[in-house]
């Protein structure tokens, strides 16, 4: 059974576009349906979630806080090493982890987890080996699709739906 979700940000939780204002502020957009599914996973089902990303952004800190994501690691170059640390802290195994990423910096991590996903707009290098290529693109429901897949696979649909009905 999956206990921990690991999420990349740019190209997965977002569409991968980064917009800068004239004042130098960075803008990112997140999908509300992804957020509701993550919040249900963490708040209602009591499961764990982690964001491991190669960039640093205050916006990502805010999103992680809003969704009660247990672990946030930014400016990470070796994601599988950070995930190994999280597994030790949480007393979990690789078999209890599902992860989603869209590009080469996610490759090693996705190869190690039990269940791996990439959005429809992920690089073809990942599509060749991940367990699920999502129909939705990053920032457009791919994370929601991932969570719904896991909920169904782990027979948690009734509990998932009860959280909101």
PyMOL commands that set and color helices and strands:
alter all, ss='L'
color gray80, all
select helices_A, chain A and resi 32-44+58-66+79-90+94-96+104-112+124-127+142-153+157-162
alter helices_A, ss='H'
color red, helices_A
select strands_A, chain A and resi 4-7+19-20+26-27+48-52+71-73+97-100+115-118+132-133
alter strands_A, ss='S'
color yellow, strands_A
deselect
rebuild
show_as cartoon
